[in-house]
Amino acid sequence: MAIVSFFKDLQDFGYMMSISEVGLGVPMANYLTDHSGASKVLFRSRSDYAKESSIFHGAANPPRAVSRENVSLVAAHEWSQSALEIERMGYTPIIVSVSGAHKREHERGESHGWICVRTPREGEQFCHFRLHKNASRNAAIRKTLEVLKGFITHAVFFPGSWNDGVKRLMRHADVDVIDSTTLRRVDALHLCTKDNPIVWDSSGKMVRAVDVIRENPRWYRGSFDPITSRHQIMAEKPNTVLEISLTNARKNTVPLLDIADRIEMIRRVGLPVMITKGRPTFVDFDEMLDGLGAPDSRFYTMGSDTFNAVVSDRWCPTPDYLAPLRCHNLTVYHRPGEPVEMTKNAEDLTVTIVEDAREAFVSSTNSRKTLDGLDSRVLEYIEAFKLYRD
């Protein structure tokens, strides 16, 4: 019945859909076409891209089958094949491509999928989700269709309903990417859970956290409230990703609206940022990176205030609590008025202390009061939205 009501929504909004799939197989196409009303809203359903994927886009080295790049290429190909014909019939085209991998418990890899939805008004929009490995193939297909239906409903039919829409999608699968022109960042933050960090890349595009974690060895944890020129200097080395915890160990839970503002300011200066939840201590954060396949040797950047908290007795309940950090490199930037404290807990850590007297080293606390030490793009955003007026 849910699919039938979805077909009715497509018809009521004047859409006709072409759907293509890679990796999920014919059963998904059959599942759709077997429902009442399919003939009125389905222009075409294709399941043969897995065989043609290296041919239809002309690439010598095609992207991974289950990837954002591949669903985008499939959608572009289908758009060229179907959109004009659908418009000639008097409907608005909605081109959907889905790529998924179904794994059993004993198999390597994960059960997951990418969805690309393309319409004339919104352009391309993307969603990535993970499924339980123990699910049967039919169950995986049904879950995929539920995510697809919900994604289209909130990205295309009712774009102002994402606040509840994100939570509904999360009931069907672990959704970790929604790259939609209709989604506000504050609503996207509802995707973030203890085991589901979310990432925006340097262009402001939401991407898979696991891909970023596996490819980037440098991490800079902070509050970035706001991001200052000092922060930018500290993050200037390539492959550095900023990280903000929604549950800051020293500053309690941070309001989502505040986080959304910080993400936008970080985007404006062209830096990637990851948002985490339920990982308040630095060791918690390090363990999460390990679990998601981060490089064995990592480089952590932090200010002296953060470092002093990391090595303090308050946040080190046992003598060996910081042992997981011993194989990594910590670069600590001296913060004015906050000398670095090399406590006994820090004795076995590899620490490089940077003493830099550049005038750009203004703390976020002072920047909030004076608006000094800020990039002009950040300052423009602060003034436009009247931030830090209290």
N, C-alpha and C positions, 0 to 999 in steps of 0.2 A: 504493500500500500504506500510506503514511503516513496518508492520509485514512481508510482503512478501519480502521486501528488506533485512530485518534482517535474514530471512531464507536463502536468497541467500548468505549473508555474512558467515553464518554458513557453508553452503555448499562449498563456495569458499575457506575457511580456513581449510576445512577438518574435521569439528567438527560434532558430532551427540549428541543431547541433550536429557537428561532425566530430566523431571521437576515434582516436587512434591509440593503440597500445603497443608497448614493447615489453616482453618478458612475462606478462600476465597470462597470455594465451587466449584461445578462442572462448573458453567458458565465460569470461567477463562480457564479451560481445553478445553471446547467447543470452546471458542473464538479463541484459538490457532489452534486447529485441523480443524476448518472450513476454514482456509486460505490456498490458493494455495501454494504448496511446502512443507506443513507440513510433509507429509509422507516420504520425503527424508531426513529430519533432526531431526525428533522427534522419539526417540527410545521408549519412554514411557512417559505417563502423568498420574499422580496419584492424587486423591483428597480424599483419604480415611484415611489419617493419623490422623485426628481428633478423629476417633473411636479407632485407634490402638495405639495412641501415648504412652500409659502407658505399652504397650506390646512389641513393636518392639525393644525398647532399654533396656528393662528389669529393669527399675527403679521403686522402690516402690513409690517414690515421684517425678513424672516427672516434668520438668520445665514448666514455663508458656507457653501456646501455642504460644503467640506472644513474642518470646524472641530470642536472639542470640543463647542461648544454644540449644533451640529446633530446629532451622533451621540447626544448625551444626550437631545435632544428626540425623536429617532426611537425610541430605546430606551424612553423613557417611554410613547410612543404604542403601541408594540408590546406593552409590558408590560400596558397597559390592555386590549389586544385579545386577548392570548394566555395570559397567566400563569394566570388562573383556570381556563381550559379545560384547560391542561396539568396543573394540580394535580388537577383532577377525574378525570383519566385515571390518577392515581396516580404521576405523575412530578414531579420538581423542575424548575421552569422555569429555563432559562438563555437570556436574551434578548440577542442580539448585533446591534449595528448597526455598519456599516462605511461610511466615506466616503473616496473616493480620487480623485486626479487623476493621469492618465497623460499625460506630456509627452514629445514628441520633442526631440532635441538642439537643433533650430532654433527651438523654441517657448519663449516666455517662461514663467517659473514653474518649479516643481519637481514631480517625481513623488513624491507622498507620500500618506499616509493616516492617518486616525484610526479607532480601534476603541473601542467601548464595550461592556462585558460587564456584564450586570446579573443578579444572583441574589438569592434571598431572604436568604441569610446574609451575603454580602459587600457587598450593595448595588451601586452603580455603581463600575466600575474602568475606567481608560483607558490607552490605549497610542497613541503617535504614532511613525511611522517614515517614512524617506525611501528611495526606490528610485533606481537609476541611470536616467538619461533614455534611454539607448540600448536599454533592455529592450523587448522586444515586449510587446504587450498581454497575450498569454497568459502570458508569463513574469512580468509584473507581477502578474497574478492569482494565479499559483502562489506567488510570493513572499509576497503578502498572506495567502494561506491558511496558509503556513508560520508567519508571524508570529502569525496568529490562533490557530492550533493550539497553538503554544508558549506564548502568553500565557494561554490558558485552562488549559493543563496546569499551569502554575506558579502562577497566581493563584487557581485554583479546586480542581483535583484534588489537587495536591501543594504546598501553600503554603509548606512548609518547604524547598523545593528551589530558591529563587531565586538562590542563589550561583552555581550552574552554569547556572541558567535564563537569567540575563541574558546570559551569554557565548554561549549557544546562540542566543538571539534575534538577537544582533549578527552572527551568521554569515549570516543571511538578509537583513538590511537594517540601515541606520543608525537604530537606535532611540534617540530622544532624550527620550522621556517614558514613564515607567511609573508611573501613579498608582494604586497598588494597596494595599488595606488589609493585604495579607499580605506586602508588600515592606519589608524593613528598609532604612534609609537607607544603611547601610554596603554593602549589596548593590547599591543603586541607583547608587552611585558608580562601579561598573564600567562604566556607560554613558559615562562621561566620557573623551573622547579629545582629541587635539590639535585636531581640527576639529569636535568635538561637545561644546561646553560644556553643562552642565545647570543648571537654575534651579529654586529653590523660591520661590514668591511670599510675600507678607507673612502669608498665612494658613497657610503650610506646605504648600501644594499644589504639586506638580511641574508646571511649565508649559514651553512651548516657549521656548528661549533666544532664537531669532530674533525672536519677538514682543516679548519684553522689551527686547532690544537696540534694536529700531526705535522703541520708544515711550519710552525713558528716556534722557535726556541726561547724567545725573549718575552718576558711578561712584566708588566708594571701595574701593581695593585695600588689603588688610591681612591679618594672620594671625588676628585676633580670637580669641585663645587666652588667656582667654575674651573675649567681647565685654563691654566695660566701659561705665559711664555716660558716660565720655569719648567712646567710639566713638559712642554714641547721639546725643550732642550734635553731633558732627561729621557725622552722617548725617541730621540733623533736617529738611533741606530736602526738599520733595516730589520724587518721581521719582528718588530716590537708591537705587542698588542696590549692595550690598556684593559684593566679589569676592575669592575665595580661590583661590590657585593650588596645585594638588597638587605642582607642581615649583617651589617657592619658590627664587628665584635665590640668596638669601642664607642660607636655612635648610634647603636640601636637600629631598628628597621627604618629604612628611608622611604618617604612617600613616592609613589610611582610617578606622579607629575614632576617632581624634582628630578628623578632619574631621566625622564623623557627629555627635559630641558638640557641636562648634561650630555646626553647622547647627541642631541642636535648640535650643541656647541663643539663637541669633539668631531662630529662629521664635517663641520665647517672648516676645521683646520686639517682635514684629510688624514685622520688616524683611525685605525680599527679599534673596536671596543667590544668586550665580552661582559655580559651581565650574568652573575651567579646568585644563587639563593641557598641558604642553609649551609654555607661553607664559611663560617665567620673567621676562623683562625687561618693563619698562613699554611700550617701543616695540612689542614682540611683541604685548602685550595690545591696544594701540591699533590695530595692523594687523588683528587678528582682528575687532575691533568694526567697522572699516571694511568688511571683507569680508562681514560679515553685515548690512550696511545701517544702521548706527548713524547718528544725525543728524550732519551735517557739523561742527557746532560742539558740543563737549562740555565738561563740567565735571568735573574730576578732583579729588577730595579725598584728602588723605594727611597722615600725621604727618611731622614734620621728619626722623625717622630714615629713612623711606621716600624722601622727597624727596632727602636727602643721598646716598642710594645711587643714585637715578636719575641725578643730575647728576655723579656722581663719575667720574673718568677710568677707573676699573676697569670700569664698565658702559657707557662711551661709547668704543668702539673707534676712531671717526672723529670729526672736528670737527663734522660735520653729522648725527651719529647721531640727535640729538633733534629734527631738523627736522620730522618728522611731528607733533610736539606743539605746534608754534608757533601753530597755528590754534585751539588749545583754551585753556581757562582752568584754571589750577592753583591750588587753595586749600590752603595748607600750615598746619597747626596746630602751633604750637611745643610740643615735648615737653620736659618738665623734664629738664635735663641734656643736651639734644641741640639746640644752637643751629642755626638754619638756615644752610646754607653756600651762598651764591650764587656758585658757581664760574663759570669762563669758559663752561662748557657750558650754563649757565642764562641767559646774557645775553639771548638773543632769545625767551625764554619769557615768557608772561603769568602772573605769579605774585602771588598775594595771600597775605601772611603774617598769620596770626591769632595775636595774643598774648592768651591768655585765662588768667586766674589763678584761675578757679573751682576749688574744692576737688575737684570731680568729676574733674579731670584727673589720674587715677591710671593709670599704664601697666599693660598686661596682665602684664608681668613682675612688678610689685609686687602686682598683684591675685592672681596665682597663689600668692604667698607669704603675703599677709595677708588675702585675701578682702575687701579694702576696695574702694570705688568700683564696686560691682556692683549692678545692679538686683536687687530681691528675688526676681524670678522666675528669674533666672540663678543666684543664690545657692542657691535651693531645689534646682535641678537639680544643682549641684555637690555639695551636701551629700547629696542622695539617692543619687548614684552614686559618692560618695567620690573625686571627681576632685582632682588636684593635691595628693595626699598625700605624694608623694616629696620 
